[in-house]
Amino acid sequence: MAYKTNYSPLYAVIDLGSNSFHMLIARLIADSVQIVDKVKRKVRLASGLNKHNHLDDIAMARGIECLSFFAERLQDIPPENIRVVATATLRIATNADAFLTQAEKILGHKITLLSGQQEAEQIYLGVAHTNCSANKRLVLDIGGASTEIIAGEGFNIKQVCSLNIGCVTFNNLFFNNEEYSLSQHNFLAAINKAKQTIKPLISTYKSTGWQSVLGGSGTMQALGEILAYQHKPAIISLPFLQEIMLKLIACKKPAHIEIPGLSNERKPVIASGVAILIALFESFSLKQLQLSSGAIREGLLYEMLPNMRAIPIRERTINGLISRFHIDENHNKRVLAQAKSLFYMLAKPWQLAEDNNQQLLFSSCLLHEIGLLLEFKGHQKHGAYILQHTDLAGFDQTDRELLVTFVKLYKGDIDIDLLANQSATGYQNACRLLAILRLAIILCRRRRDDVLPCYQCHIDELNEGNIILSLPQYWLTNHPLIADELKQEHYYLQQVCLSLTIVSH
């Protein structure tokens, strides 16, 4: 007997970068991308370039060895689902053809040598496909041999450039020629050199404008890991960069670098990456940079997949989770409808904004039962764990914190510390949004649309922490369990300085 299988073809993207070679393998499930495998090797190809831009045999050998590993995985993937690209170092190298000929023979696949502009465009698309930021963006990417700067809106690119400054090439120029190379003098020299390269672009980019700044290169990811170690949001600022620079100067040389949260593999090029990023911040008067979950590989992957621009990224992510974890979609949409109703009833007195936090509340309505697939007992804890550790394209670290908090606390005792430690919104606002979620879920307890009550909800004029919920007396009489849970909710909400008064009519 033949059995039908839920087969989804694999897709692969290989990026021959100047610092690292990456392979990303994924499949499409319910319009959502599921990462199946990732392979990364620190090839440091750019370090093999001499002053005449000739790539030495040792660096080429490292690259070819890496690609022999990648070739093994490509055997199982349809050729039309594979993209292989090379970037800055192989654009620059005078003998790049010799390397590319060997590489294509090993991979059995054509390698596309991207121009600087093409590389920058794919980086921007990777950000646009995987982030739910303000629509007008400035995207920065610091590679091993080049830095890309892109301004755009939605999926439309407005300004793009690729500069021949990178963390590997700058490391060779400024931080690799003397015993105590991590000096203030070398940092200032690197920063000033980067600024000179950036300067002709400043007025053009500033005239285009942006609402958010994002980046996802290795340097920025490494800095994000340092911030995570410090239990801080993955938001990079100029004071933070200057703090890291001072710590690096105190280490005197790369071999002595010890910064909690910084991986060993990033230590050799972190100084040059930080110098270039400081130059970008100062040149464009940037206040902060948000880490992006996508860059060039995601740009190539999503553009290869069908209809990826048609569905917003968060909707794709939520749809994928609903499918994979068999969430009761009808019920969660019912909860969402009640949460929206309560939100708009309480928005004015509580000064609730139609912002990202509102969207996270609504997302939690659709995902709050994600842990039920494992077991009912402890399902809130299981759900929080799943959301803490799954891919959440479109949700950054702070978004994830608030989602996890809502899912873990949607009923029962309220962990005040969990609410206080999330950094997406203020403590009071988080408490109020959580109260809306909890009430919506209680009102939907019977999991049927035809038994939902007609109700009104407002805030006590004399006590802004007191929620007054007005329900029909007949409905309360016919739903004694829900009525009792609403009474209990009054005591739970007192844990966060809120209260609930039930009025019948």
Secondary structure, DSSP 8 states (H G I E B T S, - for coil): ----------EEEEEE-SS-EEEEEEEEETTEEEEEEEEEE---GGGGB-TT--B-HHHHHHHHHHHHHHHHHHTTS-GGGEEEEE-HHHHH-TTHHHHHHHHHHHHTS--EE--HHHHHHHHHHHHHHH----SEEEEEEE-SS-EEEEEEETTEEEEEEEES--HHHHHHHHSSSSTT---HHHHHHHHHHHHHHHGGGHHHHHHH--SEEEE-SHHHHHHHHHHHHTT--SEEEHHHHHHHHHHHHHH-SGGG---TT--GGGHHHHHHHHHHHHHHHHHHT--EEEE-S--HHHHHHHHHSTTTTTS-HHHHHHHHHHHHTT--HHHHHHHHHHHHHHHHHHHHHHT--SSHHHHHHHHHHHHTTGGGGT-STTHHHHHHHHHHHS--TT--HHHHHHHHHHHHTSSSS--HHHHHH--SS-HHHHHHHHHHHHHHHHHTTT--GGG----EEEEETTEEEEEEEEE-HHHHHH-HHHHHHHHHHHHHHGGGT-EEEEEE-
